[in-house]
Amino acid sequence: MRRTRRPKSSQPAMKRFARAIDRRWGELSRHLRRALAAALVLTLGIGIGLALTHHAPPPRPTRRVAEVQAPPNPPAAAPHVTEAQPVQPPPSVAPPSVAPPPPERPAPPPSGEPPWLRFAVKPPAIDGRAMVALVLDDLGLDRKRTERAIALPGPLTLSFMTYAEDLPHQTAAARQAGHELLLHVPMEPLDGHLDSGPNSLRVGLSREEVLRRLRWGLDRFSGYVGINNHMGSRFTSDAAAMLPVIDELRARGLLFLDSRTAASSVGEALAHRHGVPTVSRNVFLDDDVAAPAIGARLADLEQAARRKGAAVAIGHAHDATLAALAAWLPGLAAKHLVLVPLSTIVRRSEGGVNVTAARRGTAG
């Protein structure tokens, strides 16, 4: 039997194919082994890192002093503020018109006796009694109530609003009735919702504008001994704002009554420092216009006068206040108290220290 042989050409081809497969498999094996080795190394590295992180102590925080804030301080108590809107005429009465202020003029040159002494009302005999001064504010706006205030037994100290109408006539009637006069000057309150009136003195105005507004008011009438503030809880608490006012009062020889609408007022201290005769009020009569409340404040005034030797109260021409004063004033002598004008208590307060300096002033 004859053996059939494969063609010679097929055997080398199969060998070549087998060798190629073997070579490719070898290359693939090498790449696979390298990849597996790299993955194993990476896995081990991550595992070791996690283990070290888990067991290591936490890092110490870096102190950042600038960002450490102290616990907030409790809010400061708001200063006590006592400010009231002026007594207005009934709605049927037209409000007074106010002319624009004239150009600023300087204070008149000093000469003679200062107005706070020249226009001071002579007090009754003191005879060792405690003294009380009653100041009624916001006068001149409501003519009827102003007339009722003027009709009270005196000597009272009546403070007329700078922007009221017919001030020369109204103030002349008050002086003729034996009362002492003040000029009631509007000043800026802490409460921005309150309207202190036209030509009010405000924090932030230039010195020139403060003086222009002040001099406008000072020229509205004459015969007064000084001024006191209408509202002004913000303005009187600012020494820089108050300084032009105090300088002008000193130049004119006028006194300053600090109404103390805020406990933070610097008015009295600044006036003392600059040689302006001054005093502060002790009692507000009619924050509460109920008759029992006004009676309680009058009792406070009596106690303050006996304790200090003299005391100053401020009230307004409210119906209840006028009625209370009409009943209270006639009984003062029996209580060993005496009603005096404000200037008498200022003289006592000054003790002659600042009077000489103030004598260089002139008429208001």
Beta strands, then each sheet from edge to edge (+ up, - down):
strand 1: 130-139
strand 2: 157-161
strand 3: 180-187
strand 4: 226-231
strand 5: 255-258
strand 6: 278-280
strand 7: 283-284
strand 8: 310-316
strand 9: 337-339
sheet 1: 6+ 5+ 4+ 3+ 2+ 1+ 8+ 7+
sheet 2: 6+ 5+ 4+ 3+ 2+ 1+ 9+
end
